[in-house]
Amino acid sequence: MARFLPNEDPFTLEDQLKILGNDELLDFWEESQMLDRYLEPAEHEEPPSMHYENAILNELRLRHSMGEI
């Protein structure tokens, strides 16, 4: 199961997503959707999962353009 630990690793989220396999990437996306239940954004902010979702979509687009999917 994929996990993102923001304070324990010097790598960016995008760098961490690059090393995940396709199934792990989809698992991470599914888990990120649960963040909205536990973390409430400040007023006028996007839901916490949106940052993760955008990064995951960008990685999937890159993989698709390189023929890896």
C-alpha positions in Angstrom: 0.0 0.0 0.0 1.4 3.4 -1.0 2.0 6.0 1.7 3.2 9.6 1.6 5.0 10.8 4.7 5.5 14.6 4.3 8.0 15.2 7.1 10.2 12.1 6.9 11.4 12.3 3.3 13.4 15.0 1.5 11.7 14.0 -1.8 8.8 15.9 -3.3 5.4 14.3 -3.8 6.0 14.2 -7.5 9.4 12.4 -7.0 7.7 9.8 -4.8 4.9 9.2 -7.3 7.4 8.4 -10.1 8.7 5.4 -8.2 5.3 3.9 -7.6 3.9 1.2 -9.9 0.6 1.8 -11.7 -1.4 -0.3 -9.1 0.4 1.5 -6.2 -0.4 4.9 -7.8 -4.1 4.0 -8.0 -4.1 2.8 -4.4 -2.5 6.1 -3.3 -5.1 8.0 -5.2 -7.9 6.0 -3.5 -6.3 6.7 -0.1 -5.9 10.4 -0.8 -9.7 10.6 -1.4 -10.2 9.7 2.3 -8.1 12.7 3.4 -11.1 15.0 2.8 -13.0 13.1 5.6 -10.3 13.8 8.2 -8.8 17.1 7.1 -11.0 20.1 6.6 -9.6 22.8 4.4 -9.6 26.5 5.4 -12.2 28.6 3.8 -11.6 29.2 0.1 -9.0 26.4 -0.1 -9.2 23.4 -2.3 -9.9 20.1 -0.5 -6.6 18.5 0.7 -7.0 15.6 -1.7 -6.9 18.0 -4.7 -3.1 18.5 -4.4 -2.5 14.8 -4.5 -5.0 14.2 -7.2 -3.4 16.8 -9.5 0.0 15.3 -8.9 -1.2 11.8 -9.6 -3.0 12.9 -12.8 0.1 14.6 -14.0 2.1 11.5 -13.4 -0.4 9.4 -15.3 -0.4 11.8 -18.2 3.4 11.6 -18.3 3.4 7.8 -18.2 0.7 7.7 -20.9 2.7 10.0 -23.2 5.8 7.8 -22.7 3.8 4.7 -23.5 4.2 3.2 -20.1 0.4 2.7 -19.5 
